[in-house]
Amino acid sequence: MNIKNTIKGLAAIALIIVFGSCDRDRNSTGWQYFDDMAHSAAYETYTPNPNFADGKTMRNPVEGTIPLGYQPYLYEKNDTDRVSAGKELVNPFDASPEHLGRGKAVYDVYCISCHGDKGDGKGFLFTSKKYPFPPANLLTDKIRNNPEGEIYHVITVGFGVMPQHGSQVRPDDRWKVAMYIKNVLHKQ
């Protein structure tokens, strides 16, 4: 008999707790036992912050840090660095059909409109007279003799009136485009 009364008493307490924690009008979150968790002491990005000497909440990154996944490119857009890049940078990929296929796919997206499908500089933007400057003919002896590192550099930072594509094309794909130009377009 004692056990039955104890179980009934515990069940009654459990019901009181369950129904006592509910709110009828749903405008209240109920009781807060750890108030510091519900109301953060965080500061909004552009609000004043008394925790720092300059009073700003938004902080600059620590000098010399590099964002995760970012590869710094140490060459500038000039002739000296273009030649240096051609001598120092080596394509990490082999000329497999898979890599050449990816190079062609990227070329068809970013390069074909100016340089043309054959690489002869007769892309749609030039032949339709929408762009007045003739793009480089990638089939000339000068470009045939350029190492892949130099082509990679030109894709990355641009050359002459050609804009940079380093912010649009991933480094691996730039190498594959350079490989495609050297191994497919130059052999047609």
C-alpha positions, 0 to 999 in steps of 0.5 A, spaced: 500 500 500 505 504 501 508 503 494 502 505 491 501 511 495 508 513 493 507 512 486 501 516 486 504 522 489 510 522 484 505 521 478 501 527 481 508 531 482 510 530 475 503 532 472 503 538 476 510 540 473 508 538 466 502 542 466 505 548 471 510 549 465 505 550 460 503 557 458 496 559 456 497 565 452 504 563 449 507 570 449 512 568 455 518 563 454 517 561 461 522 561 467 529 562 465 534 558 470 540 561 466 538 568 464 545 569 461 544 563 456 538 567 454 540 574 453 547 574 450 552 580 452 554 580 445 555 586 441 552 588 434 557 588 428 557 596 428 555 598 435 560 601 440 564 596 444 567 599 451 571 592 451 576 595 446 581 601 446 578 604 439 571 603 442 569 598 435 566 592 435 568 590 428 575 588 428 581 587 423 584 580 422 591 579 425 596 582 420 599 576 416 593 571 417 591 568 410 583 566 410 582 558 410 582 555 403 586 562 400 592 561 396 596 567 395 599 569 388 606 572 389 606 575 382 604 582 379 601 584 373 607 586 369 612 583 364 618 581 369 613 577 373 610 574 367 616 571 365 618 569 372 612 565 373 613 562 366 620 559 369 618 558 376 611 555 376 610 548 374 603 545 372 602 539 377 597 535 373 599 530 367 596 531 360 590 526 361 584 526 357 580 527 364 584 534 365 584 536 358 577 535 358 576 539 364 581 544 361 576 544 355 570 545 359 573 551 362 576 554 356 569 554 353 566 558 359 571 563 360 575 564 354 572 562 347 567 568 347 574 572 346 579 567 343 574 563 339 573 555 339 580 554 335 584 559 339 585 564 333 582 570 336 576 570 332 571 569 338 564 572 338 565 578 342 570 580 336 567 578 330 560 581 332 564 587 333 561 588 340 569 588 343 573 593 338 580 590 340 582 584 337 584 578 342 590 574 342 591 569 337 593 563 341 596 559 335 602 564 334 609 562 335 610 566 341 604 563 345 606 556 342 613 557 346 610 560 352 611 555 358 604 553 361 606 557 367 606 563 363 599 562 360 597 560 368 600 567 370 596 571 364 589 567 366 590 569 373 592 576 373 590 578 366 595 581 360 594 588 356 586 589 355 585 582 357 582 582 365 584 577 370 580 571 371 584 569 377 577 571 382 573 567 377 577 560 375 580 556 381 587 555 380 587 547 378 582 549 373 587 555 370 592 549 370 588 545 366 586 551 361 593 552 360 594 545 359 589 545 354 591 550 350 598 547 349 596 540 348 590 541 344 589 548 341 597 548 339 596 541 335 590 542 331 
